Amino acid sequence: MDTTLQDPLVGQVLDGRYRVEARIAVGGMATVYRAVDTRLDRVLALKVMHPALAADGSFVDRFIREAKSVARLDHPNVVQVFDQGTDREYVYLAMEYVAGCTLRDVLRERGALQPRAALDILEPVLAALGAAHRAGFVHRDMKPENVLIGDDGRVKVADFGLVRGVGTVTNTTGSVLGTVSYLAPEQIESGTADPRVDVYACGILLYEMLTGERPHEGDSPAIVLYKHLHDDVPPPSAAVPGMAYGLDELVASATARNPEVRPYDAVALLAQVREARGGLDEAQLDALPPQALSTEHHTADDRTSVIPRALTSPTLGFARAGGPPSRPLPVDEDDGRREHGGADSRHRTSRLRTPAPPPRRGPGLRAPALLRGPMTIVVVVLLVLGAGAGVWYINSGQFTKVPPLLAKTEQEARDRLAEAGLKVGGVEEAYSDSVKRGAVIRTDPAAGSRIRGADAVSLTLSKGPRTVKVPEVGGDTLAEARSALKDAGLEPGMVTREFSEDVAKGSVISTGPAGGTEVRTGSAVSLTVSKGNPVDIPDVTGEEPADARAALEEAGLEVEVATERVTSGHDAGRVARQSPEAGGEAVEGDTVTLTLSKGPEMVEVPDVVGDRVDEATETLEAAGFRVEEDRGLLGLFGDTVRGQSVAGGDTAPKGSTITLRIR
């Protein structure tokens, strides 16, 4: 049964523009519909807040904050917001419609993904979050439900409804289980939300894609929260034996419980992902986890699968960050056999040929005397064992693997190497945005490499993040300030504008952080730009257009006269109203629009002679007139209207005054 038929919004037109066609999803805060913008004739998604929540100002503010935040992010991997508005009790966002499915749908139907597919999804997610982080925003609610995968394989991040500025403190109490699974420890302990909470959530996403399950499970949210605080995320190879060590390191780096050890934002994690990907060979990228669900039932006629056909077996391709779909995951080369009904080679039974029996010796052939007797058997066995030991020693016995040392202190690294029978070679230092000072960034040879026993391993220790001072750009133009920030290795962030009596219009008033503050390279710096000296807008209503123009231009404002005219209490041809209104502040050079009067509206005056005074007053005011009383000496105690200044039946300007004579 189609539940959308019971939805009162389906079939309606919101705000005279958006025709609601079908319900897509329902959440705790809003419902998402597929709709058509009748003005631009395009399909879009309409996110409508539940009417019961629309009366709560904080929820409405969150909706508006999402619209404003995402509108600033022009990125191909972010679901765009086109419009925001209100129609009756409905508060809505008009958003980009992505035809396809969510990452949750993919995981539900596929279980674990091959590493190539997991990284193909993660890279555009990090690219989108990186754009948000560099603009000064944190998503705070990354989870598979908020990763959309289009029919063409493009990956987009949605639902910035919980977005906050970097460093904002929020309360996570009451979050549902599906969300607490991705919360960073510092979110749980103090509510702190900086870019590293999104990094942590993306580490959990990667683990879930690689293994098909979340790392921390429990019967209640409290148990899951406790595990986030006290248990490290296990390496994916613990659930998927044989998984590449580089993927274990990637998950460990992103999900470190200490936020200081994590990459400082999504851009830094994206760099690590690409570095790790470059260290994997084709077999490691295309390894099929045992947790992956069989896809043989997803045929062309399968109507139940939620995964777009572009993403179904035998290939699973995703668009990487900002670009076209990456090449699909490789399949078995025996395509012709599958096309004609043969099974996928990964699941079919292999046929092994037994070696042909040795030729039978004729009666005239005898074994040499050397090969007869017990001593011969012993010699042969010893020769085989010796040869095997030699081969083992040449290929493996004299080698050992470099242990994983990422993020270990120098002493811990030395101890681990000693346990593996290896020595420490040279020790160098280098800057690192993701590893704390004094901890190991990398080793030479790399972790997992095979080297001869007792050989040396060189360590590179972190000097901490490279920091720079925010340049002093006060008084510079916006373009000059942005250029100076980029030259210093920083990113220009949000721009806000304020009036200033001291700083020229278009020049920078201040930065956040302030000039001279030491920050990490690549950090976003917000700019406050002057709108110039504020101008008080004079009141010119009721004046002749020429006089009004002169007064406004003298104040430093431009003047524009509207073509339409309106009825008003002012004489025809004079200024009826102005926009902006008098008394406000404007920037020098701003335009004030004047609307001229076409004279007052003429209204027929009711006849109230002989009526009681209060009844006559009520009648005239209802007709749009003001009322005055003339009682004279004889009418001080009277209560009856004996005359009116404009006779009943005549016309007078609406809003004018009618005088009543009381006798």
Secondary structure by P-SEA (a helix, b strand, c coil): cccccccccccccccccbbbcccccccccbbbbbccccccbbbbbbbbccccccccaaaaaaaaaaaaaaaacccccccccccccccccccbbbbbbbccccaaaaaaacccccaaaaaaaaaaaaaaaaaaaaacccccccccccccccccbbbbbcccccccccbbbbbcccccccccccccccccccccccaaaaaaaaaaaaaaaaccccccccccaaaaaaaaacccccccccccccccaaaaaaaaaaaccccccccccaaaaaaaaaaaaaacccccccccccccccccccccccccccccccccccbbbbbccccccccccccccaaaaaaacccccccbbbbbbccccccccccccccccccccaaaaaaaaaaaaaaaaaaaaacccccccccccccccaaaaaaaaaaacbbbcbbbbbbbccccccccccccccccccccccbbbbbbbbcccccccccccccccaaaaaaaaaaacccccbbbbbbbccccccccccccccccccccccbbbbbbbbccbbbbbbbcccccaaaaaaaaaaacbbbbbbcbbbbccccccccccccccccccccccbbbbbbbbcccbbbbbcccccccaaaaaaaaaaabbbbbbbbccccccccccccccccccccccccbbbbbbcc
